[in-house]
Every structure is written in C-alpha cells, then in structure tokens.
C-alpha cells in the first residue's frame, strides 16, 4: 500500500536549491534576498537542506546566512532552482522490505521547454548523499512534477488535465494509462481532475500549486479573480465552478477559500508574470505565504490565517522570484517526518 502524505503532516526537513550566477535570474541579488528570508525562516522551525553547485557556491551562501545547526548543504549540479518539480516525492510505502520510498520521477523541463539534463539527474545525486543514503528509492519512467499534484494524505489527489494529459509530458501514454500510473505510484484512491489553463507567464502548463491547494482534507484555497477586465476572469470563474462541484471522500462539498490575485506584475518585455497566493508552503507550525508588495497581500494573509488557525502565518517576499516564472512553493520541497534523515 502506498500513501502520498499531505503537506501539513510533520516534516523532517525542507529542500531548496540556491540560485547561482549561471542561472537565468537577471536580478540575482534581489532573488538571494528572498532566499535569505526563506532559508532563515524555514530553519527557525525545522532542518533546511540547501542544494548548491560546489564548494565555492556553498561558501558564498554561508557568508550570507548565520549558519546554524539546522542548515545542511548538498553539493550537486542542477539547471533550475524549482525543486518542487525536480526533487523526489516521499511516499509512505507499506511493503515487507520497506516502509517508505523516495521516488524519482522523470523530469523533462516542463515539456522540453528548457535544458533539464542536470535536473533530471539531481535525485540520483541526492540518493547517493549521506543525508539520504540508505532509504529505499525507486526511479519511475513517468514524467511527473511535484507541483502538478496535491494530496490530502488520505488517498485523494488533485491535479489538472492541462498538465498531466499534455502530450509534451508522456506522449506514449493514454489518459487512462496516466490515470492508472497515478493510482499505482501515488496510491491515489480518487483523482480530482481540474480543467484549467495556466496563469499568464506560467510555463508549467497549469500546475495545480498555482491554482488550488488543500489546506486540510475538507478545505481548498484557490486562485480567484473578481475583476471582469482581467484576462483571467472567465477561466478562473470556470475553475471556481468546477471546485464547487467537487466532493470530499465523504461526499460533502469542499469548504472553498478564494485567494485574490495581486495586480499584474510585468517583466521587462511587458509579459505578465504568474504571481499568485496559492503557491504557499506549509512547514512545521507555520505557513509561509508569498507576497508581492501589493494591497492584496493582506487579504490573502487574512484568508489563509483562517485556514490554518494553529500555525504562524509568515508573509514571504517573492516578487523577485516570479521574474523567473515561479514562486515559493515551486522553489521548495518538504520531506515528511517519516523519512528519518541523516542530519
């Protein structure tokens, strides 16, 4: 039996990959300021594993951080910092020889949009590192990104048809076969399929973690738009209608919490960037919420505070990150507490 844990379950660590001068960010200093906030915040609550390029890169990061005992480094090669989509998924796996499994799905650069050889090989480097070594691992011949799937920890997986059924991911598999793979590898008893196009500037083909997130097994927070002049208005209203039609495993409607959109943030070419508040990160005893120096930040914080009454809500500056088309959740991957790391 396989169980895909929910993000709000206890965690042993969070993994991030530090931005590097060889990457795509033109505003590296501002991005590092955001990463400094993210790293110091996470390490207040639990261990943080920072993937970095090499010893020189590690020394640079250590010069920026107050290097506490909760911060650990792994040196490995990577193309992009979006570890939500490249780092393994941790699954609780009841088996005669093992109780958990670190699963390495294939990564193809979000449908062969970007170079990805190093990202696709990252998990093998992690598995060989002393922090992770010794745990049962598996490599699966299926393209699947962590940002494309949401779990309630009880057998329900929420995802988008637009991403998982996109022919740029697994062109040799039918929709039925992909559904079967999710059932097999993630232990999904139910799959909530959302049909929704991507936010402007999002190049993941509509990852669910930019659109709709479980806050608990009965609550979904989702990206919404009330501005009829906004290009997203109609499609997000269509998504809202779909979410209203979904039912919990017990047959009840979900409690839905609308998260507003910040005012459009544009890149230097006038292209809209995918800023949203659904890309929050749940950690032990806290929820980090991306903010963008926008009046809607306060509204999103208030609504998510009500969703997580027992956790500290931490506004997290992410405006620099969206210039490379991602945000906080995209840049992080939690490791559940049932994975005992060698820290």
C-alpha positions as CSV (number, residue, x, y, z in Angstrom):
1,X,0.0,0.0,0.0
2,X,1.3,3.5,-1.0
3,X,0.3,6.7,0.7
4,X,1.2,10.2,-0.6
5,X,1.3,12.4,2.5
6,X,-0.3,15.8,2.9
7,X,2.0,18.8,3.2
8,X,0.6,19.7,6.6
9,X,1.9,16.5,8.1
10,X,5.0,16.7,10.3
11,X,8.2,17.2,8.3
12,X,11.8,16.2,8.8
13,X,13.2,19.0,6.5
14,X,12.6,21.2,3.5
15,X,14.9,21.2,0.5
16,X,15.7,24.3,-1.6
17,X,18.3,24.9,-4.3
18,X,20.2,28.2,-4.1
19,X,20.2,30.5,-7.1
20,X,23.5,30.7,-8.9
21,X,25.1,33.2,-11.3
22,X,24.9,30.6,-14.1
23,X,21.1,30.6,-13.8
24,X,18.5,32.7,-15.6
25,X,17.9,35.3,-13.0
26,X,18.9,38.8,-14.1
27,X,18.2,40.2,-10.6
28,X,20.2,37.7,-8.6
29,X,20.9,40.0,-5.7
30,X,17.1,40.5,-5.1
31,X,16.4,36.8,-5.5
32,X,19.1,36.0,-3.0
33,X,17.5,38.4,-0.5
34,X,14.3,36.4,-0.9
35,X,16.2,33.2,-0.4
36,X,17.9,34.6,2.7
37,X,14.4,35.2,4.1
38,X,13.1,31.8,3.1
39,X,16.2,30.0,4.4
40,X,16.3,31.7,7.8
41,X,12.6,31.3,8.3
42,X,12.4,27.6,7.5
43,X,15.5,26.9,9.7
44,X,13.7,28.5,12.6
45,X,11.1,25.7,12.5
46,X,13.0,22.7,11.2
47,X,16.0,21.5,9.3
48,X,16.7,23.0,5.9
49,X,18.8,21.3,3.2
50,X,20.3,23.7,0.7
51,X,21.4,22.2,-2.6
52,X,24.3,24.3,-4.0
53,X,26.6,23.9,-7.0
54,X,30.0,23.4,-5.4
55,X,32.3,24.4,-2.5
56,X,32.7,28.0,-3.7
57,X,28.9,28.4,-4.0
58,X,28.4,26.9,-0.6
59,X,30.9,29.3,1.0
60,X,29.1,32.2,-0.7
61,X,25.8,31.0,0.8
62,X,27.3,30.5,4.2
63,X,28.7,34.1,4.1
64,X,25.1,35.3,3.6
65,X,23.5,33.2,6.3
66,X,24.0,32.7,10.0
67,X,24.9,29.1,9.5
68,X,23.0,27.3,12.3
69,X,22.9,23.6,13.1
70,X,19.6,23.3,11.2
71,X,21.1,24.2,7.8
72,X,22.7,21.5,5.8
73,X,24.3,21.6,2.4
74,X,24.4,19.2,-0.5
75,X,26.6,19.9,-3.5
76,X,25.1,18.8,-6.8
77,X,24.6,20.1,-10.3
78,X,21.2,21.5,-11.3
79,X,19.7,23.6,-14.2
80,X,17.0,25.4,-12.3
81,X,16.0,26.1,-8.7
82,X,12.5,24.8,-8.9
83,X,12.9,21.8,-6.7
84,X,9.2,21.3,-6.3
85,X,9.3,19.7,-9.7
86,X,12.7,18.1,-9.7
87,X,13.3,16.7,-6.2
88,X,11.8,13.2,-5.4
89,X,8.4,12.7,-3.8
90,X,8.4,10.9,-0.4
91,X,5.8,8.2,-0.3
92,X,4.8,6.0,2.7
93,X,5.1,2.5,1.3
94,X,3.9,-0.5,3.3
95,X,6.0,-3.4,2.0
96,X,7.6,-6.4,3.6
97,X,11.1,-4.9,3.0
98,X,10.5,-1.2,3.4
99,X,8.1,1.3,5.0
100,X,8.8,4.3,2.8
101,X,10.2,5.2,-0.5
102,X,11.8,8.2,-2.2
103,X,10.5,8.2,-5.7
104,X,12.4,9.8,-8.6
105,X,10.0,10.6,-11.5
106,X,11.4,11.7,-14.8
107,X,11.7,15.4,-15.4
108,X,11.7,16.8,-18.9
109,X,12.0,20.6,-18.4
110,X,8.2,21.2,-18.3
111,X,7.6,19.6,-21.6
112,X,11.1,20.1,-23.1
113,X,10.9,23.9,-22.8
114,X,14.2,24.2,-21.0
115,X,17.5,22.4,-20.6
116,X,17.0,19.7,-18.0
117,X,19.7,17.0,-18.0
118,X,21.1,18.1,-14.6
119,X,17.7,18.5,-13.1
120,X,16.6,15.0,-14.3
121,X,19.8,13.6,-12.7
122,X,19.5,15.5,-9.4
123,X,17.7,12.8,-7.5
124,X,20.3,10.2,-8.1
125,X,22.9,12.7,-6.7
126,X,20.7,13.2,-3.6
127,X,20.1,9.5,-3.1
128,X,23.9,9.0,-3.0
129,X,24.5,11.7,-0.5
130,X,24.9,10.7,3.2
131,X,21.8,12.7,4.2
132,X,19.5,10.5,2.2
133,X,21.6,7.3,1.6
134,X,20.1,4.1,3.0
135,X,16.5,4.9,2.3
136,X,14.6,2.7,-0.2
137,X,14.4,4.6,-3.5
138,X,12.7,4.0,-6.9
139,X,13.1,5.6,-10.3
140,X,9.9,5.6,-12.3
141,X,9.6,6.1,-16.1
142,X,6.9,8.7,-15.9
143,X,7.2,12.4,-16.3
144,X,5.6,13.9,-13.2
145,X,6.4,17.2,-11.4
146,X,5.6,17.7,-7.7
147,X,3.9,21.0,-8.4
148,X,1.4,19.2,-10.6
149,X,-0.1,17.1,-7.8
150,X,-1.8,17.9,-4.5
151,X,-2.6,15.3,-1.9
152,X,-4.9,15.3,1.2
153,X,-2.9,12.4,2.7
154,X,-6.0,10.2,2.7
155,X,-5.9,8.9,-0.9
156,X,-7.3,12.0,-2.8
157,X,-5.0,13.6,-5.4
158,X,-6.0,16.9,-7.1
159,X,-4.3,17.8,-10.4
160,X,-5.0,19.4,-13.8
161,X,-5.8,17.7,-17.0
162,X,-4.0,20.5,-18.8
163,X,-0.6,19.5,-17.3
164,X,-0.8,15.7,-16.9
165,X,-2.5,15.0,-20.1
166,X,-0.4,17.4,-22.1
167,X,1.3,15.5,-25.0
168,X,4.6,17.2,-24.1
169,X,4.9,15.1,-20.9
170,X,4.1,11.5,-21.6
171,X,3.2,11.3,-25.3
172,X,3.2,7.5,-25.4
173,X,0.6,7.2,-22.7
174,X,-3.2,7.5,-23.0
175,X,-5.2,9.5,-20.4
176,X,-6.4,6.2,-19.0
177,X,-2.8,5.0,-18.7
178,X,-1.6,8.2,-16.9
179,X,-4.6,7.9,-14.5
180,X,-3.5,4.3,-13.8
181,X,0.1,5.4,-13.1
182,X,-1.1,8.0,-10.5
183,X,-3.2,5.3,-8.8
184,X,-0.2,2.9,-8.9
185,X,2.6,5.1,-7.9
186,X,0.9,7.7,-5.6
187,X,-1.7,5.3,-4.1
188,X,-4.5,7.6,-5.3
189,X,-7.9,6.2,-4.5
190,X,-9.6,9.3,-6.0
191,X,-8.3,11.8,-8.5
192,X,-9.9,15.3,-8.7
193,X,-9.3,16.4,-12.3
194,X,-9.4,20.2,-12.8
195,X,-9.6,21.6,-16.3
196,X,-7.9,25.0,-16.2
197,X,-5.4,26.8,-18.4
198,X,-2.2,28.2,-16.9
199,X,-1.9,31.7,-15.4
200,X,-0.2,34.2,-17.7
201,X,3.5,33.8,-17.6
202,X,3.3,30.3,-16.1
203,X,5.2,27.8,-18.2
204,X,4.2,24.6,-16.3
205,X,1.0,24.1,-18.3
206,X,-1.1,24.8,-15.3
207,X,0.4,23.3,-12.2
208,X,-2.2,22.8,-9.5
209,X,0.0,24.5,-6.9
210,X,-0.6,27.9,-8.7
211,X,-4.4,27.3,-8.8
212,X,-5.9,25.2,-6.0
213,X,-4.4,23.8,-2.7
214,X,-5.6,21.6,0.0
215,X,-5.4,23.3,3.4
216,X,-6.9,20.2,5.1
217,X,-8.8,17.2,3.8
218,X,-12.0,19.3,3.6
219,X,-10.7,22.8,2.6
220,X,-9.4,24.1,-0.8
221,X,-7.8,27.5,-1.2
222,X,-7.8,28.7,-4.8
223,X,-6.8,31.5,-7.1
224,X,-9.7,33.7,-7.9
225,X,-10.4,36.8,-9.9
226,X,-13.3,39.3,-9.5
227,X,-12.0,41.9,-12.0
228,X,-14.1,41.5,-15.2
229,X,-11.4,43.4,-17.1
230,X,-8.7,40.9,-16.1
231,X,-7.8,38.3,-18.8
232,X,-8.0,35.5,-16.2
233,X,-11.6,36.4,-15.1
234,X,-13.6,33.9,-17.1
235,X,-11.3,31.0,-16.9
236,X,-10.9,31.3,-13.1
237,X,-14.7,31.6,-12.7
238,X,-14.9,28.3,-14.7
239,X,-12.4,26.8,-12.3
240,X,-14.3,28.0,-9.3
241,X,-17.5,26.3,-10.7
242,X,-15.5,23.1,-11.0
243,X,-14.2,23.3,-7.5
244,X,-17.8,23.9,-6.2
245,X,-18.8,20.7,-7.9
246,X,-16.1,18.6,-6.2
247,X,-16.9,16.4,-3.2
248,X,-14.8,15.1,-0.4
249,X,-14.4,11.4,0.2
250,X,-17.4,11.6,2.5
251,X,-19.5,13.1,-0.3
252,X,-19.6,16.6,1.1
253,X,-18.8,19.9,-0.8
254,X,-15.3,21.3,0.0
255,X,-15.0,24.4,2.0
256,X,-13.6,26.8,-0.6
257,X,-11.4,29.8,0.2
258,X,-10.9,32.3,-2.5
259,X,-7.4,33.9,-2.8
260,X,-7.3,37.2,-4.8
261,X,-4.7,37.9,-7.4
262,X,-2.2,40.7,-7.0
263,X,-2.2,43.5,-9.5
264,X,-0.4,42.3,-12.7
265,X,3.4,42.2,-12.4
266,X,5.2,42.5,-15.7
267,X,8.6,41.6,-16.9
268,X,10.9,43.9,-18.8
269,X,9.2,42.9,-22.1
270,X,5.8,43.7,-20.8
271,X,4.8,40.0,-20.3
272,X,2.6,39.3,-17.3
273,X,4.2,37.1,-14.6
274,X,2.4,34.3,-12.7
275,X,2.2,36.0,-9.2
276,X,-0.4,34.2,-7.1
277,X,-1.0,33.4,-3.4
278,X,-1.9,29.7,-3.9
279,X,1.8,29.0,-4.0
280,X,2.2,29.0,-0.2
281,X,4.4,26.5,1.7
282,X,3.3,24.6,4.8
283,X,6.1,23.8,7.2
284,X,6.1,22.6,10.8
285,X,4.0,25.0,12.9
286,X,3.9,27.7,10.2
287,X,2.7,28.6,6.7
288,X,4.8,30.8,4.5
289,X,2.7,32.8,2.1
290,X,4.2,34.5,-0.9
291,X,3.7,38.3,-1.0
292,X,4.4,40.8,-3.8
293,X,4.2,44.3,-2.2
294,X,0.6,44.5,-3.2
295,X,-2.6,45.5,-1.4
296,X,-4.0,42.0,-1.9
297,X,-1.2,40.6,0.2
298,X,-3.1,41.5,3.3
299,X,-6.3,39.9,2.1
300,X,-4.5,36.6,1.2
301,X,-2.8,36.6,4.6
302,X,-6.1,37.1,6.4
303,X,-7.9,34.3,4.5
304,X,-5.1,31.8,4.9
305,X,-4.8,32.7,8.6
306,X,-8.3,31.5,9.0
307,X,-7.4,28.2,7.2
308,X,-4.5,27.5,9.5
309,X,-5.5,28.6,12.9
310,X,-2.9,26.6,14.7
311,X,0.1,27.8,12.6
312,X,2.0,31.0,12.4
313,X,1.4,32.8,9.0
314,X,4.6,34.3,7.6
315,X,4.4,36.7,4.7
316,X,7.4,35.8,2.4
317,X,8.8,38.2,-0.2
318,X,8.5,36.6,-3.6
319,X,8.3,39.4,-6.1
320,X,11.8,38.7,-7.4
321,X,11.1,35.0,-7.9
322,X,8.2,35.5,-10.3
323,X,10.5,37.1,-12.7
324,X,11.7,33.5,-13.5
325,X,8.1,32.3,-13.6
326,X,7.8,30.6,-10.2
327,X,7.2,31.4,-6.5
328,X,7.7,30.0,-3.0
329,X,6.1,26.5,-3.3
330,X,7.8,26.0,-6.7
331,X,11.2,26.7,-5.0
332,X,10.8,24.2,-2.1
333,X,10.1,20.5,-1.4
334,X,9.3,19.2,2.0
335,X,10.5,15.8,3.3
336,X,7.9,14.2,5.7
337,X,8.9,13.2,9.2
338,X,8.6,9.5,8.5
339,X,11.8,9.9,6.4
340,X,14.5,9.9,9.0
341,X,17.3,11.9,7.5
342,X,21.0,11.5,8.5
343,X,21.4,15.1,9.6
